[in-house]
Amino acid sequence: MGWSSHHKIGLIHYNPQQSYRGYTLVATNRGGYHANLIDMEGRVCHRWHHPEGITYGYLLPNGHLLFRSRTARGGTEGPEFGGRSLSLIELDWEGNVAWEYRHPEMFLHHDFERLPNGNTLALLWTPLPAELSAQVQGGFRADDDPEPMWGDVVQEITPAGDVVYEWKSWEFLSVDEDVICPLEGRKEWTHQNALNVTSGGDLLVSYRQTSTVGIVDKDSGQFRWKWGPGQVFHQHHPTWLDNGRVLLFDNGCHRRGAPSHSRIIEVDPETNEIGWEYQGTPNISFFSYNISSAERQPNGNTVICEGAPGRIFEVTAAGEITWEYINPYFGEAGGGASMNGVFRAHRYGPDHPALRGKDLDPSRYANLNRIYN
């Protein structure tokens, strides 16, 4: 996305006839303390607040917000990579804490999934075995590289905080196949940035460092599908579609040849063929170096979060933009910088269980809506 220091924020465009009408959940990725539920006119209809910060969350069917907090910067042990959080927190509609989790030893990061049984899948970092760390290939070395590198773990946690399942990614990866991009560092092997579940209950994962997406058999831990290097570049947010394909945001940074640009694709895990694709026109008009998401809507449209510039927009299957919004809420990004980046955005139809019986009158937030819309 091209930038002007005077570009408009808030609602940019809305075509009611072609959009999937609903409410979009938006939180500023770094430095934000609120999550906002906005309507199609870009007006805040509900807001959650938490003093630890809200970097990313989504709604549960009961109307609660499940989110990950910020991490304290400076003077903390463990990795300071992007995506790290202090805790997972669940707030009810009124903002009261209904559940929270902090791992006593490992470091929470990026993604999580509430399961139908009430347990929560969480993504964590922990040091790799030293002998394996030395064998990992690729990446560039730096003076502050940890010894050993960090690796990704998936755990299933009960409401009481007990771990009932654990999957250590490195036990099923290959040092010959899973090679770090030469333009990325060696502080960690994979940098898993997504944790979703297929219709069959298997794990759908995404590794930024190696530009790999995969489906993991939850019972055996083995990869049922692993794909991506040379096809996608540092992708985010793979999700399982009803047609059996995987939708994902191909960030496109470090792409060979053509200028860096992002795209959204649908890939078939059975054939590795791409069945649908969206790019900007020209392609460099749509690009987010990191974060970002894509979510298919019931009417076939796709809500896209171009995360780094805080741009959220909806496109039809033919690629026509029907709704466009720039996050007007900026947070402290470190070093005095201010950013409005959004890790992911989610759209909820008015009949979604989370919204039944809820007060969504934007007049309650008149001051906010007067400023930004």
Order of alpha helices (4+ residues) and beta strands (2+ residues): beta-beta-beta-beta-beta-beta-beta-beta-beta-beta-alpha-beta-beta-beta-beta-beta-beta-beta-beta-beta-beta-beta-beta-beta-beta-beta-beta-beta-beta-beta-alpha
